[in-house]
């Protein structure tokens, strides 16, 4: 309100700047106000001051800028924050008595000498001017505020009447209520969120605040420092004064009172303000909220290729309808292509109503590896003619649980029984597959248990950098079977595959490759007697026996020794040497020996037969015995002595003698003596031969 535009009360004249144009005042003005009040009462234009009905549920609007009209030679439109900080200033064309934003926040009007001017709020330049028609004579409009309908309310300090103006046509019609007698307009009309209209009225060295109720009743709720305008933002009332102060009323009374209302002084600018406005003066504040969700939402081991649906629920949280509602993606961490948002736009959305948009997305492996996909969006809409509102961003996060998993299948080749031999080269193959939902890095083979007695080569390759879900790779290692492996009968190799998924260790179940063979323990014995001179042994000769034992099986035999079996000799066989046992690996052999002296009884029999077996213990405590082996030694028979046919000297001398009886009796004796001599001679010959031998 420009105080120069109306005479009003005495404070108007006091507050008017020196350059102000004075309007008619004094007693005549008071009589005019009183007459107008009486006429309004007779016509029923002024409702009685009654107690206010219960306030409606309030809509809390977000705080925004407030705008003040600077006059008195410094024509400017100043934009202030709700803390009183100057944000922007643009020059104005003329000294307006008051200014008003429509609820769209972009359409700005100013009023001066009953002309409504359309102003560009970004430049301060006038766009158009429309004369106001329908006002009483001498009614100089000095107040201007927007209604939720888009019309404007105006008043003057020298009349209780309030008029409603169509900004398009400029036609003014009486409003449904007026100021009480003795009061006029000192500023603005703010549409409160509880359904009342706050009217700033005149007063003595103060401004008086009134509530115009929906039932047209008007009540005074208190006084504030002298103000030339009012604006509301975020449910707080802002009052600029002619002295340049900006006051804030944070708790507006709802019941009748004439007491001063507490105010906060936000700024003392030193300027002269002739009105104020804010986009929320009409009581309309468009609001949008966006709630973004994703389905399925619970953390789960999602897999690449799985589809998810993002839902965008947009709610009109304001108190005015919005239209052309749309959702715009502002940030998306997915590595794939998000599907189009459906629908692209919606129609009108009433206050409190909601609508839902959706978009689908197919997870990529990179998304699963990352562990989360976030999607941030904003909702936008238009309201009134062309104003746009944007919601606060809303983010939906899709946590993806890591299910790192590896499988391992270990095999060996060749694996048949026939291949289980010393020196056989075995190739181990490790088939590793990623059976989880995330990429596993640094995949390697870890040998856990190996029963081989030799050394296996390291797996090749040493590591695989990464294995995506479903992918497989092969490692190999080689090993040469040893005799210890054959003796053991089996060779077992157990391993696991390892790696990391999102830095978390992943280990497969153990896999075992088992090689086995068939033990075939076998000993062979070859027993021989040393060749005899002349082809036969004689009585008293020493016979040397040789026992050659060979391991003809495929496993090592321990405790190998020789056991004598059947023996036809009449003497005693010497001890087998060496006396202990030995160990024979497959293909190895050893020799035992023993001696025997032939006897005359052996000579009488003509030969000596000696049978033996070799024995030992194979792995598994398996007793192994060779086939019997027999050595036969021929023993030469003793020679038979022959009687001599040559006459002895005695008998020769007596050859011609006649045989007497006596001589006949001695004949057997002589014969026996001769036989004894023959036997004795044979013994001498035998001993002589032994000495020669």
C-alpha positions in Angstrom: 0.0 0.0 0.0 1.2 3.5 -0.8 0.1 5.8 2.0 0.0 8.6 -0.5 -2.9 6.9 -2.2 -5.4 7.4 0.7 -6.0 10.0 3.4 -7.2 7.5 6.1 -6.3 8.1 9.6 -3.9 10.7 11.1 -1.0 8.2 11.0 -1.2 8.2 7.2 -0.3 11.9 7.0 2.4 11.4 9.5 3.9 8.5 7.6 3.6 9.9 4.2 6.9 10.9 2.6 7.4 14.6 1.8 6.8 14.1 -1.9 3.5 12.3 -1.3 0.4 13.6 -2.9 -2.2 14.2 -0.1 -5.7 13.0 -0.5 -8.8 14.7 1.0 -8.9 14.1 4.7 -10.0 15.6 8.0 -13.6 15.8 9.2 -15.1 15.5 5.8 -13.2 12.2 5.2 -14.4 10.9 8.6 -18.0 11.8 7.8 -17.5 10.0 4.4 -16.2 6.9 6.1 -19.0 6.9 8.6 -21.6 7.4 6.0 -20.2 4.6 3.9 -20.2 2.4 6.9 -23.8 3.2 7.7 -24.8 2.6 4.1 -23.0 -0.7 4.0 -24.7 -1.7 7.2 -28.1 -0.9 5.8 -27.4 -2.8 2.7 -26.1 -5.8 4.7 -22.6 -5.5 3.2 -20.9 -5.6 6.6 -21.4 -8.7 8.6 -21.5 -8.4 12.4 -18.3 -9.1 14.3 -18.9 -12.5 15.7 -16.6 -15.2 17.1 -14.6 -17.0 14.5 -15.5 -20.6 13.7 -13.0 -23.3 14.3 -10.1 -23.1 12.0 -9.8 -25.5 9.1 -7.0 -28.0 8.8 -4.0 -26.0 7.6 -1.9 -26.8 4.5 1.7 -26.0 5.2 3.3 -24.4 2.2 7.0 -24.4 1.6 8.7 -21.1 2.3 9.5 -18.9 -0.7 10.7 -15.4 -1.5 8.8 -12.3 -0.6 8.8 -9.1 -2.8 8.6 -5.5 -1.7 7.7 -2.4 -3.8 10.3 0.3 -3.1 8.9 3.8 -3.6 9.7 7.4 -2.8 12.1 8.1 -5.6 13.9 4.7 -5.5 11.5 2.7 -7.6 12.5 -1.0 -7.4 11.1 -4.4 -7.0 13.2 -6.1 -4.2 13.2 -9.8 -3.6 13.9 -10.9 0.0 14.5 -14.2 1.6 12.4 -15.2 4.6 15.2 -14.1 6.8 15.2 -10.6 5.4 18.2 -11.0 3.1 18.0 -9.1 -0.2 18.3 -11.6 -3.0 17.6 -9.5 -6.1 16.4 -6.0 -7.2 15.1 -4.8 -10.5 14.0 -1.2 -11.4 10.3 -0.4 -11.7 8.7 2.0 -14.2 6.5 3.9 -11.7 5.6 4.3 -8.1 2.9 1.7 -7.6 0.6 1.9 -4.6 0.8 -1.8 -4.1 1.8 -5.0 -6.0 0.4 -8.5 -6.1 1.5 -11.9 -7.4 -1.1 -14.3 -8.6 -0.8 -17.8 -7.2 1.1 -18.9 -10.2 4.1 -17.1 -8.9 4.9 -15.5 -12.3 2.0 -13.0 -13.0 2.7 -9.8 -11.2 0.4 -6.8 -11.0 0.8 -3.2 -9.7 -2.0 -0.7 -9.0 -1.8 3.1 -9.3 -4.5 5.7 -9.7 -7.0 3.0 -10.4 -5.0 1.5 -13.3 -3.9 -2.2 -13.1 -0.5 -2.7 -14.6 0.9 -6.1 -15.6 4.7 -6.2 -14.7 7.5 -8.5 -15.8 8.9 -9.6 -12.4 12.3 -10.5 -13.9 12.9 -7.1 -15.5 10.4 -4.7 -13.7 9.1 -3.5 -17.1 5.4 -2.9 -17.6 3.7 -5.4 -20.0 0.3 -3.8 -20.2 -2.1 -1.5 -18.3 -5.9 -2.0 -17.7 -8.1 0.7 -16.2 -10.1 -0.4 -13.3 -13.9 0.2 -13.7 -16.7 -0.1 -11.1 -15.0 1.6 -8.2 -16.8 4.5 -6.5 -15.8 8.0 -7.1 -12.7 9.2 -5.2 -11.9 5.5 -4.4 -8.1 5.4 -4.9 -7.1 1.7 -4.7 -4.0 1.4 -2.5 -4.1 -2.3 -1.8 -3.8 -5.3 -4.0 -3.8 -9.0 -3.3 -4.7 -12.2 -5.2 -7.5 -14.6 -4.4 -7.3 -18.3 -5.0 -9.7 -17.8 -8.0 -7.2 -15.6 -9.7 -9.1 -12.4 -9.1 -7.6 -9.5 -7.1 -8.8 -7.8 -4.0 -8.3 -4.0 -3.5 -9.1 -1.5 -0.8 -8.5 2.1 0.1 -7.7 3.9 3.3 -10.8 6.2 3.0 -13.4 3.5 2.6 -14.5 0.4 4.4 -15.4 -1.2 1.1 -13.4 -3.9 -0.5 -13.6 -4.7 -4.2 -12.8 -7.8 -6.2 -11.2 -7.1 -9.6 -11.0 -9.3 -12.7 -7.4 -8.7 -13.8 -8.2 -9.5 -17.4 -11.1 -7.0 -17.8 -10.3 -4.6 -15.0 -14.0 -4.8 -13.8 -14.3 -4.3 -10.0 -17.3 -5.6 -8.0 -18.0 -5.3 -4.3 -16.5 -8.1 -2.2 -18.6 -10.2 0.1 -17.3 -8.4 3.3 -16.0 -5.0 4.3 -13.9 -3.4 7.1 -15.7 -2.5 10.2 -16.8 1.2 10.5 -14.0 3.5 11.1 -11.4 1.3 9.4 -10.0 1.2 5.9 -7.4 -0.7 4.1 -3.8 -0.2 5.1 -2.2 -2.9 3.0 -3.2 -6.3 1.7 -5.6 -9.2 1.8 -3.9 -12.6 2.4 -5.8 -15.9 1.9 -4.9 -18.0 4.8 -4.6 -21.7 4.7 -7.3 -22.1 7.3 -9.9 -20.5 5.1 -9.9 -17.0 6.5 -8.7 -13.8 4.7 -6.2 -11.6 6.6 -7.0 -8.0 6.0 -4.5 -5.3 7.0 -6.5 -2.3 8.2 -5.8 1.2 9.4 -5.2 2.2 13.0 -3.8 4.9 15.2 0.0 4.7 14.9 -0.5 1.0 14.3 -2.0 -1.3 11.7 -5.0 -3.4 12.7 -5.3 -7.0 11.5 -8.7 -8.5 10.7 -9.8 -11.9 9.8 -12.6 -12.2 7.3 -14.3 -15.4 7.9 -16.0 -17.7 5.3 -19.3 -16.6 6.7 -18.4 -13.0 5.9 -17.9 -12.1 9.6 -15.0 -9.8 10.3 -13.0 -9.9 13.6 -10.1 -7.9 14.8 -7.3 -10.1 16.0 -4.7 -7.5 17.1 -2.4 -4.7 16.1 1.1 -4.6 14.5 3.6 -1.8 13.8 2.4 0.5 11.0 2.7 -1.4 7.8 2.1 -0.5 4.1 1.7 -4.1 2.9 1.7 -7.7 3.7 2.9 -11.0 2.2 2.8 -14.6 3.3 5.3 -17.4 2.7 5.5 -20.7 4.4 2.6 -19.8 6.7 4.4 -16.8 8.1 3.1 -13.2 7.6 5.7 -10.6 6.5 5.0 -6.9 7.0 7.1 -4.2 5.3 6.8 -0.7 6.8 7.1 2.7 5.4 10.3 3.1 7.4 12.0 0.2 5.7 11.6 -2.5 8.4 10.5 -6.0 7.5 8.5 -7.7 10.3 7.4 -11.3 10.6 4.3 -12.5 12.4 4.9 -16.2 13.2 1.8 -16.8 15.3 -1.3 -15.2 14.0 -4.2 -15.1 16.5 -7.4 -16.8 15.6 -9.7 -15.2 18.1 -10.9 -11.6 18.6 -8.3 -9.3 20.3 -7.1 -5.7 20.2 -3.8 -6.5 21.8 -0.5 -6.0 20.0 0.7 -9.1 18.1 4.4 -10.1 18.7 6.6 -9.6 15.6 10.2 -10.3 14.7 12.2 -7.6 13.0 14.0 -9.3 10.2 15.6 -6.3 8.5 15.9 -2.5 8.8 16.6 -1.4 5.2 16.1 2.3 5.4 13.9 2.1 2.4 10.3 3.2 1.9 8.1 0.2 1.1 4.7 0.8 -0.7 3.4 -2.7 -0.7 4.5 -6.3 -0.6 3.5 -9.6 -2.2 4.5 -13.3 -2.4 3.2 -16.1 -4.7 1.5 -17.6 -1.6 -0.7 -14.5 -0.9 -3.6 -16.2 -2.7 -3.4 -19.1 -0.2 -2.5 -21.4 -3.0 0.7 -23.4 -3.0 1.2 -26.1 -5.4 3.1 -29.0 -3.9 4.3 -32.3 -5.3 5.8 -35.3 -3.4 7.4 -38.2 -5.1 7.8 -41.6 -3.6 9.9 -44.0 -5.6 9.9 -47.7 -5.0 11.2 -50.8 -6.8 9.8 -54.2 -7.0 10.8 -56.7 -5.9 12.3 -54.6 -3.2 13.7 -57.1 -0.6 17.4 -57.8 -0.8 17.8 -61.0 -2.8 20.4 -62.7 -4.9 19.3 -61.1 -8.1 20.9 -62.3 -11.3 21.9 -60.5 -14.5 19.0 -60.5 -16.9 16.3 -60.2 -14.2 13.7 -57.5 -14.7 12.7 -55.1 -12.0 10.1 -52.4 -12.0 10.5 -48.9 -10.6 7.4 -47.2 -9.5 7.0 -43.4 -9.1 4.0 -42.3 -6.9 3.3 -38.6 -7.3 1.0 -36.9 -4.9 -0.3 -33.4 -5.1 0.6 -32.1 -1.6 -0.5 -28.6 -2.3 -3.9 -27.0 -2.2 -4.4 -26.2 -5.8 -4.8 -28.6 -8.8 -1.8 -29.3 -11.0 -1.7 -30.7 -14.5 0.8 -32.2 -16.9 2.4 -34.2 -14.2 5.5 -36.0 -15.3 8.5 -37.8 -13.9 12.1 -37.0 -14.9 15.0 -39.2 -14.1 17.9 -37.2 -12.6 20.3 -39.9 -11.6 20.6 -43.6 -12.4 23.4 -45.9 -11.4 22.4 -48.9 -13.5 24.7 -49.8 -16.4 21.9 -50.8 -18.7 19.1 -48.8 -20.3 16.2 -47.9 -18.2 12.9 -48.4 -20.0 10.6 -45.5 -20.8 8.5 -44.0 -18.0 4.8 -44.8 -18.5 2.7 -42.9 -18.9 4.8 -40.0 -20.2 2.4 -37.5 -18.5 -0.8 -37.5 -16.6 -3.7 -35.1 -16.6 -4.9 -33.0 -13.8 -4.2 -34.0 -10.2 -6.4 -32.6 -7.5 -5.0 -31.7 -4.1 -4.3 -34.8 -2.1 -4.7 -37.1 -5.2 -1.9 -39.4 -6.4 -0.9 -41.0 -9.6 1.7 -43.7 -10.3 4.3 -44.0 -13.1 6.4 -47.0 -13.8 9.6 -47.9 -15.6 11.2 -51.3 -16.1 14.8 -52.3 -16.1 16.8 -55.4 -16.8 19.7 -55.9 -14.4 23.2 -56.3 -15.9 26.1 -58.3 -14.5 27.8 -55.0 -13.7 24.8 -54.0 -11.6 24.9 -57.3 -9.7 28.6 -56.9 -9.2 28.1 -53.4 -7.9 25.7 -54.6 -5.3 23.1 -51.8 -5.6 21.2 -49.9 -8.3 19.9 -46.5 -7.3 17.4 -44.4 -9.3 16.7 -40.8 -8.4 13.8 -38.9 -10.0 11.8 -35.7 -9.7 8.2 -35.0 -10.4 7.1 -31.9 -12.3 3.7 -30.3 -13.0 2.2 -27.1 -14.1 -0.5 -25.0 -12.3 -2.5 -21.9 -13.0 -1.5 -20.7 -16.4 2.1 -21.7 -16.9 3.8 -22.0 -13.5 5.9 -25.1 -12.9 6.5 -27.0 -9.7 9.1 -29.6 -9.1 9.1 -32.1 -6.2 12.0 -32.9 -4.0 14.2 -35.7 -5.5 13.3 -39.2 -4.5 15.7 -42.2 -4.7 14.9 -45.8 -4.8 17.7 -48.2 -4.0 17.8 -51.8 -5.1 20.2 -53.7 -2.9 21.6 -56.8 -4.6 22.8 -59.5 -2.3 26.0 -61.1 -3.4 25.8 -64.9 -3.7 29.3 -65.8 -4.7 29.7 -69.5 -5.5 32.2 -71.7 -7.3 31.9 -75.4 -8.2 34.9 -77.6 -8.8 35.1 -80.9 -10.6 38.5 -82.6 -10.4 39.5 -85.6 -12.6 42.6 -87.5 -13.4 43.7 -89.1 -16.7 44.5 -91.9 -17.4 42.5 -93.3 -14.5 42.2 -97.1 -15.3 43.6 -99.9 -13.2 46.1 -100.8 -15.9 47.5 -97.3 -15.9 48.3 -97.4 -12.2 52.0 -98.2 -12.8 55.3 -96.7 -11.7 56.4 -93.9 -13.9 52.9 -93.3 -15.3 52.3 -89.6 -16.0 48.9 -88.4 -14.6 47.2 -85.2 -15.8 44.8 -83.7 -13.2 42.1 -81.5 -14.6 40.2 -78.9 -12.5 37.0 -77.7 -14.0 35.9 -74.6 -12.2 32.5 -72.9 -12.8 30.9 -69.7 -11.4 27.6 -70.9 -10.0 26.7 -67.7 -8.2 25.3 -64.3 -9.3 28.4 -62.1 -9.0 31.7 -62.1 -10.8 34.4 -63.9 -8.9 37.9 -62.5 -9.3 41.3 -64.0 -8.8 40.1 -67.6 -9.2 42.7 -70.2 -8.3 43.2 -73.8 -7.2 44.2 -74.7 -3.7 45.4 -78.2 -3.1 44.0 -79.4 0.2 45.1 -83.0 0.5 47.4 -85.2 -1.6 48.5 -88.7 -0.7 51.0 -89.1 -3.5 54.6 -89.7 -2.4 56.0 -87.6 -5.2 55.6 -83.9 -6.0 52.7 -82.7 -8.1 53.3 -79.7 -10.5 51.6 -76.4 -9.7 48.2 -75.9 -11.3 48.3 -74.0 -14.6 47.3 -71.2 -15.0 48.2 -69.9 -11.5 45.0 -67.7 -11.4 42.2 -66.5 -13.6 41.5 -62.8 -13.3 37.7 -63.0 -13.4 34.9 -65.5 -13.9 31.4 -64.2 -14.6 28.3 -66.1 -13.5 27.9 -69.2 -15.6 31.4 -69.1 -17.0 33.9 -71.9 -16.6 37.6 -72.3 -16.8 40.0 -75.3 -16.6 43.2 -75.7 -14.6 45.7 -78.6 -15.1 48.5 -80.2 -13.1 50.7 -83.2 -13.7 52.1 -86.0 -11.5 54.2 -89.1 -12.1 53.3 -92.2 -10.1 55.9 -93.6 -7.8 56.5 -97.0 -6.4 55.2 -95.7 -3.1 51.9 -94.9 -4.8 51.7 -98.4 -6.3 52.5 -100.0 -2.9 49.8 -97.9 -1.3 47.3 -98.9 -3.9 45.5 -95.5 -4.2 46.5 -91.9 -4.8 44.0 -89.3 -3.6 44.0 -85.7 -4.5 41.6 -83.2 -3.0 41.4 -79.5 -4.0 39.1 -76.5 -3.8 38.6 -73.5 -6.0 39.0 -70.1 -4.4 38.3 -66.5 -5.4 36.7 -63.2 -4.2 33.4 -61.7 -4.9 33.0 -58.0 -3.9 36.1 -58.6 -1.8 34.5 -61.5 0.1 36.3 -64.8 -0.1 34.6 -67.5 -2.1 35.5 -71.2 -1.8 34.1 -74.1 -3.6 33.2 -77.5 -2.1 36.2 -79.8 -2.1 36.5 -82.2 -5.1 38.6 -85.4 -5.0 40.2 -87.4 -7.7 41.1 -91.0 -6.7 43.5 -93.2 -8.6 43.8 -96.9 -7.7 45.5 -100.0 -9.0 45.5 -103.8 -8.4 48.3 -105.1 -6.2 49.9 -108.2 -7.8 52.6 -109.3 -5.3 54.8 -112.2 -6.7 58.1 -113.8 -5.8 60.2 -116.2 -8.0 62.8 -118.5 -6.6 65.5 -120.2 -8.6 67.5 -122.7 -6.5 70.6 -124.2 -8.0 73.5 -126.3 -6.8 77.0 -125.5 -7.9 78.2 -127.8 -10.7 80.1 -130.8 -9.5 83.6 -131.7 -10.9 83.3 -134.5 -13.3 79.5 -134.2 -13.2 78.9 -135.7 -9.7 79.8 -135.1 -6.1 81.5 -137.6 -4.1 81.2 -138.5 -0.5 82.6 -135.8 1.6 82.3 -133.1 -1.1 80.7 -129.8 -0.1 77.7 -128.9 -2.3 77.1 -125.1 -2.6 73.4 -124.1 -3.1 72.3 -120.7 -4.6 68.8 -119.3 -3.9 68.0 -116.4 -6.4 64.8 -114.6 -5.3 63.2 -112.1 -7.6 60.2 -109.7 -7.1 58.2 -110.4 -10.1 55.1 -108.5 -8.9 54.2 -104.8 -9.0 54.5 -104.0 -5.3 57.3 -104.0 -2.9 57.7 -107.1 -0.8 59.3 -106.8 2.6 60.7 -109.5 4.9 61.9 -111.6 2.0 63.6 -114.8 3.0 64.1 -118.5 2.0 62.5 -121.4 3.6 63.9 -125.0 3.1 61.4 -127.5 2.1 62.0 -131.2 1.2 65.6 -132.4 1.6 66.8 -135.9 0.8 70.3 -135.4 2.1 71.2 -137.6 5.1 73.5 -135.0 6.5 72.7 -131.6 7.9 72.2 -128.6 5.6 74.2 -125.6 6.5 72.4 -122.3 7.5 71.1 -120.1 4.8 73.1 -116.9 4.3 72.4 -114.1 4.9 70.5 -115.1 7.9 68.0 -112.2 7.9 65.4 -110.9 5.4 65.4 -108.2 2.8 63.1 -106.0 0.9 62.6 -106.2 -2.8 61.0 -103.7 -5.0 59.4 -104.9 -8.2 62.1 -106.1 -10.6 64.7 -106.4 -7.9 66.4 -109.7 -6.9 68.6 -111.0 -4.2 70.7 -114.2 -3.6 70.8 -116.5 -0.6 73.3 -119.4 -0.2 73.8 -122.6 1.8 76.2 -125.6 1.8 76.0 -129.3 2.4 78.5 -132.1 2.6 77.7 -135.3 0.8 77.7 -138.5 2.8 78.3 -142.1 1.9 74.6 -142.7 2.4 73.9 -139.9 -0.1 76.4 -141.7 -2.4 74.5 -144.9 -1.9 71.3 -143.1 -3.0 73.1 -141.5 -5.9 71.8 -137.9 -5.4 70.6 -135.2 -3.0 67.4 -133.3 -3.7 66.7 -129.9 -2.0 63.5 -128.0 -2.4 62.9 -124.4 -1.0 60.5 -121.5 -1.3 60.9 -117.7 -1.0 58.4 -115.7 1.0 57.7 -112.1 2.1 55.0 -109.6 3.0 53.3 -107.4 0.4 51.5 -104.1 1.3 48.4 -104.8 3.3 50.1 -107.5 5.2 49.6 -109.9 2.3 51.8 -113.0 2.6 53.6 -113.8 -0.6 55.2 -117.2 -1.2 57.1 -118.2 -4.4 56.6 -121.5 -6.1 58.9 -124.2 -4.8 62.3 -124.6 -6.5 64.3 -127.8 -6.3 68.0 -128.4 -6.9 69.3 -132.0 -7.3 73.0 -132.8 -6.8 74.3 -136.2 -8.1 76.5 -138.1 -5.7 78.9 -140.6 -7.2 78.6 -144.2 -5.9 81.5 -145.8 -3.9 83.7 -148.2 -6.0 83.5 -152.0 -5.3 87.0 -153.6 -4.6 87.9 -156.8 -6.8 89.9 -160.0 -5.3 93.5 -160.5 -6.5 94.2 -163.6 -8.9 98.1 -163.6 -8.4 99.5 -166.5 -6.2 101.3 -165.5 -3.1 104.8 -166.7 -2.4 103.7 -169.1 0.2 101.1 -170.6 -2.0 103.5 -170.8 -4.8 105.9 -172.8 -2.8 103.2 -175.0 -1.8 101.6 -175.3 -5.1 102.4 -178.9 -5.5 101.6 -179.8 -2.0 98.6 -181.8 -1.3 95.8 -180.3 0.6 95.4 -181.6 4.0 92.5 -181.5 6.3 94.2 -178.8 8.3 94.7 -176.7 5.4 91.1 -177.1 4.4 89.9 -175.8 7.7 91.9 -172.6 7.3 90.4 -171.7 4.0 87.4 -169.6 5.4 89.6 -167.7 7.7 91.9 -166.7 4.9 89.1 -165.6 2.7 87.7 -163.3 5.5 91.1 -161.8 6.0 91.4 -161.1 2.4 88.0 -159.2 2.4 89.1 -157.0 5.3 92.2 -156.1 3.5 90.2 -155.0 0.5 87.9 -152.8 2.5 90.8 -151.2 4.3 92.5 -150.6 1.0 89.4 -148.8 -0.3 89.3 -146.5 2.7 92.9 -145.6 2.1 92.1 -144.8 -1.5 89.1 -142.6 -0.5 91.2 -140.6 1.9 93.9 -140.2 -0.7 91.3 -138.9 -3.2 89.9 -136.4 -0.7 93.4 -135.1 -0.1 93.8 -134.7 -3.8 90.6 -132.8 -4.0 
